[in-house]
Every structure is written in structure tokens, then in C-alpha cells.
Amino acid sequence: MATGREITYSRFSESNPEDVFELSTVSIPQQVGSGEVLVRIKCSMVHPCDLGCASGLVNGIELPAIGGFEGLGVVEKVGADLQKRFSKGQRVHVSATHIFGNWKTWLGIWRDFAVLPSEALIPVPDEIEDDVAAQIFVNVLTPLAMVREMMLGNGDVLLQTAAGSVVGRVMIQLGKIFDFQTVNLVRRKETASALIEKYGIVETLLRYFLLLEDFQL
């Protein structure tokens, strides 16, 4: 029987969460339910949330648990009810918790193969690279959820630190889409210049970049 690897933990440790993870070998599932998809995981993000889970600070985790919050995979098998939505060889973003819909059990994805519900998957267009697609949940959907929660729009101004991060860059782009202003704080002049050049931030916004290295606290 074919086997694959998975990274699991059977206890929590708030003081040393990185010590709870273990690598093991398991059988690859041979069957999928009618509403499930077997996915071969290609790559996965490592988030601060992953240590939060191992610390016991995240709801919905039942021990023993598989680590990993999100990543990128390739469809291997498709359940009978999902034949029109997914196909073998298709790339999909995968998540350990619900993106759409709702379920109670954490389905970690630090493993070679995972059987997941359709609600855990987002089809990935061919032009998006694997390492970018693996970041969709936290780095893209989180700032989008923030924009909608705060109901940002025309006339609004958002102040954000770490504007050179992936989340910060996404927020700058969302400002252009939803027509709100971003005040962007960065540490280095080079980062400010890169953001101005890449995202077409006009000169009038230069005064909003706080260069922390220029200040002695």
C-alpha cells in the first residue's frame, strides 16, 4: 500500500510549541467520499498561527492533530458529486479550516496527501505560481475581510504598519479597488521607493511613509 508523510502533534505546549511536532508515515487514502477530494500537497505556508495551534490557543483542534494551515496541492481523486467542479491534475489552494461553509474539525495540511471537503479548496489559475497561490487565505483573504468588516470606501483613510509585507501590499491594492486611501509605514527608504514604483503611489503620498531608521527613540 502506498504511503505518505504527515507532521502531527498529540499534545499542546504553550511554552515550547515547536517541540510538539512529529513526522510519521501513513497510508495514502484510496477512497474519497462523494463530496470530497483527494489532494497531493505540493507546498505549504508556515504561519505564526501554526505555533498558536500547537500552543492550544486555537479553537477547533482535536488531538491528535495534523499541523499546517494552508498550502497548494494537486487534485488526485474527485468524489462523485464534485466531478463537474474539480478534475485530476487541477491545482487548488487548500486550507485546514473553513474558507467557505463551516465545519468543526481542523484538517491540517502538513502532509503529502489529504482528503478534504470541497469547501476547503480554491481552484488556482495557471498563471499564478505555486508559492503565491499557497498564501491566498491569510495574506489575501484576511485583508479583504478587514476591508469589508470596516466597510472601507471613498473618503476613508487606513493607517497600516509593515506596509512592505505581503498583507500590506495587498491592502494598498485593495485601496485602489475600493477607493480608500492608505497611509503606509515602512522601515527603510528602499521599501518606500519600491512600493511607490510598483503600485504607482503618487508623490503626494511620500509624506505618509514614516522611515523609522531616521528616528532615535
C-alpha positions as CSV (number, residue, x, y, z in Angstrom):
1,M,0.0,0.0,0.0
2,A,1.3,3.5,-0.9
3,T,2.4,5.7,2.0
4,G,2.9,9.3,2.6
5,R,4.3,11.6,5.3
6,E,2.5,13.9,7.8
7,I,3.5,16.2,10.6
8,T,1.3,15.7,13.7
9,Y,1.2,16.6,17.3
10,S,-0.6,14.8,20.2
11,R,-0.2,17.4,22.9
12,F,-0.1,21.2,23.3
13,S,2.7,23.3,24.7
14,E,2.3,27.0,25.2
15,S,5.9,27.5,26.3
16,N,7.6,25.4,23.6
17,P,5.0,24.7,20.8
18,E,7.7,23.9,18.2
19,D,8.7,20.9,20.2
20,V,5.4,19.0,19.9
21,F,5.6,18.2,16.2
22,E,6.4,14.7,15.0
23,L,7.0,13.3,11.5
24,S,5.2,10.0,10.7
25,T,4.4,7.7,7.8
26,V,0.8,6.8,7.0
27,S,-1.2,5.0,4.3
28,I,-2.5,7.2,1.4
29,P,-6.3,7.1,1.4
30,Q,-7.6,5.0,-1.5
31,Q,-11.2,6.2,-1.4
32,V,-12.9,9.6,-1.2
33,G,-16.5,10.4,-0.2
34,S,-19.0,11.8,-2.8
35,G,-18.3,15.3,-1.6
36,E,-14.6,15.0,-1.0
37,V,-11.4,15.4,-3.0
38,L,-8.0,13.7,-2.5
39,V,-5.3,16.3,-2.9
40,R,-1.5,15.8,-3.2
41,I,0.1,18.7,-1.2
42,K,2.9,20.4,-3.1
43,C,3.9,23.2,-0.7
44,S,2.6,24.7,2.5
45,M,3.0,28.0,4.3
46,V,4.3,28.2,7.8
47,H,2.3,30.8,9.8
48,P,2.5,32.1,13.4
49,C,-0.9,30.6,13.6
50,D,0.7,27.1,13.3
51,L,2.5,27.7,16.6
52,G,-0.7,29.1,18.0
53,C,-2.4,25.8,17.2
54,A,0.4,23.8,18.8
55,S,0.1,26.0,21.8
56,G,-3.5,25.1,22.3
57,L,-4.7,28.7,21.7
58,V,-6.8,28.0,18.6
59,N,-10.3,26.6,18.7
60,G,-11.5,23.5,16.8
61,I,-8.4,21.3,17.1
62,E,-8.9,17.8,18.4
63,L,-5.8,15.8,19.4
64,P,-4.0,14.1,17.8
65,A,-3.9,16.8,15.0
66,I,-2.1,17.4,11.8
67,G,-0.2,20.7,11.5
68,G,-0.4,23.3,8.8
69,F,-2.9,26.0,8.0
70,E,-2.8,26.5,4.2
71,G,-0.9,25.5,1.1
72,L,-1.1,24.4,-2.6
73,G,-2.0,21.0,-3.9
74,V,-2.9,19.0,-7.0
75,V,-6.2,17.0,-7.3
76,E,-5.7,13.2,-7.4
77,K,-9.2,11.9,-7.0
78,V,-12.6,13.5,-7.1
79,G,-15.8,12.4,-5.4
80,A,-18.9,11.5,-7.4
81,D,-20.8,14.8,-6.6
82,L,-17.8,17.0,-7.5
83,Q,-16.9,15.7,-10.9
84,K,-18.1,18.9,-12.6
85,R,-16.2,21.2,-10.2
86,F,-12.8,19.6,-10.0
87,S,-10.6,17.4,-12.2
88,K,-7.5,15.2,-11.8
89,G,-4.3,17.3,-12.1
90,Q,-6.0,20.6,-11.2
91,R,-4.1,22.9,-8.8
92,V,-6.0,24.1,-5.8
93,H,-5.4,26.1,-2.7
94,V,-6.1,24.1,0.4
95,S,-7.0,25.2,3.9
96,A,-7.1,23.5,7.3
97,T,-10.3,25.3,8.3
98,H,-13.3,26.6,6.5
99,I,-12.9,29.1,3.7
100,F,-16.5,28.7,2.6
101,G,-19.2,26.9,4.6
102,N,-18.4,25.6,8.0
103,W,-17.1,22.5,9.7
104,K,-15.8,21.9,13.3
105,T,-12.7,19.7,12.9
106,W,-9.3,21.2,12.0
107,L,-8.0,19.5,8.9
108,G,-4.2,20.2,8.9
109,I,-2.4,20.0,5.6
110,W,1.3,19.4,6.6
111,R,1.1,16.0,4.8
112,D,1.7,14.5,1.4
113,F,-1.9,13.7,0.8
114,A,-5.2,15.0,2.3
115,V,-8.9,14.2,1.8
116,L,-10.7,17.5,2.0
117,P,-14.2,18.8,1.5
118,S,-14.9,21.0,-1.5
119,E,-15.3,24.0,0.9
120,A,-11.6,23.7,1.7
121,L,-10.5,24.2,-1.9
122,I,-10.0,27.2,-4.2
123,P,-9.1,26.5,-7.9
124,V,-5.8,28.2,-8.9
125,P,-5.4,29.8,-12.3
126,D,-2.5,28.6,-14.4
127,E,-0.8,32.0,-14.4
128,I,-0.4,32.1,-10.6
129,E,2.8,30.4,-9.3
130,D,2.7,27.8,-6.5
131,D,4.3,29.9,-3.8
132,V,1.9,32.8,-4.4
133,A,-1.2,30.6,-4.6
134,A,-0.2,28.9,-1.3
135,Q,-0.7,32.3,0.5
136,I,-4.2,33.0,-0.5
137,F,-6.0,32.6,2.8
138,V,-4.1,34.6,5.3
139,N,-2.2,37.1,3.1
140,V,-5.1,37.9,0.7
141,L,-8.4,36.9,2.2
142,T,-7.6,38.4,5.6
143,P,-7.0,42.0,4.4
144,L,-10.1,41.6,2.1
145,A,-12.1,40.6,5.1
146,M,-10.8,43.6,7.1
147,V,-11.8,45.9,4.3
148,R,-15.3,44.5,4.2
149,E,-15.6,44.4,8.0
150,M,-14.5,48.1,8.3
151,M,-16.7,49.0,5.3
152,L,-13.8,51.0,3.8
153,G,-14.6,53.1,0.7
154,N,-14.3,56.5,-0.8
155,G,-13.0,59.2,1.6
156,D,-11.7,56.7,4.1
157,V,-8.0,56.6,5.2
158,L,-6.3,53.4,6.5
159,L,-3.1,53.6,8.5
160,Q,-1.0,50.4,8.3
161,T,2.4,49.4,9.6
162,A,4.7,46.9,7.8
163,A,3.3,48.1,4.5
164,G,6.1,46.3,2.7
165,S,4.7,42.9,3.8
166,V,2.5,40.8,1.6
167,V,-0.5,41.8,3.6
168,G,0.5,45.4,3.4
169,R,0.9,45.3,-0.4
170,V,-2.4,43.6,-0.8
171,M,-4.0,46.3,1.3
172,I,-2.5,49.0,-0.9
173,Q,-4.0,47.3,-4.0
174,L,-7.4,46.9,-2.2
175,G,-7.3,50.7,-1.6
176,K,-7.2,51.3,-5.3
177,I,-10.0,48.8,-5.9
178,F,-12.3,50.1,-3.1
179,D,-11.2,53.7,-3.5
180,F,-9.8,54.4,0.0
181,Q,-6.5,56.0,1.0
182,T,-3.7,54.1,2.6
183,V,-1.1,55.6,5.0
184,N,1.8,53.2,4.8
185,L,4.5,52.9,7.4
186,V,7.8,51.1,6.5
187,R,11.3,50.8,8.0
188,R,13.5,51.5,5.0
189,K,13.7,54.1,2.2
190,E,14.3,51.3,-0.3
191,T,11.0,49.7,0.7
192,A,9.2,53.0,0.3
193,S,10.7,53.6,-3.1
194,A,9.8,50.0,-4.2
195,L,6.1,50.5,-3.1
196,I,5.9,53.8,-4.9
197,E,7.3,52.4,-8.1
198,K,5.4,49.1,-8.1
199,Y,1.9,50.4,-7.1
200,G,2.0,53.9,-8.7
201,I,1.7,55.8,-5.4
202,V,1.8,59.5,-6.4
203,E,4.3,61.9,-4.9
204,T,1.7,63.5,-2.6
205,L,1.8,60.3,-0.5
206,L,5.5,60.4,0.1
207,R,4.9,62.3,3.4
208,Y,2.9,59.3,4.7
209,F,5.9,57.0,4.7
210,L,7.5,57.0,8.2
211,L,11.1,56.0,7.9
212,L,11.8,54.5,11.3
213,E,15.5,54.3,10.8
214,D,15.7,58.1,10.7
215,F,14.4,58.4,14.3
216,Q,16.4,57.9,17.5
217,L,14.0,56.9,20.3
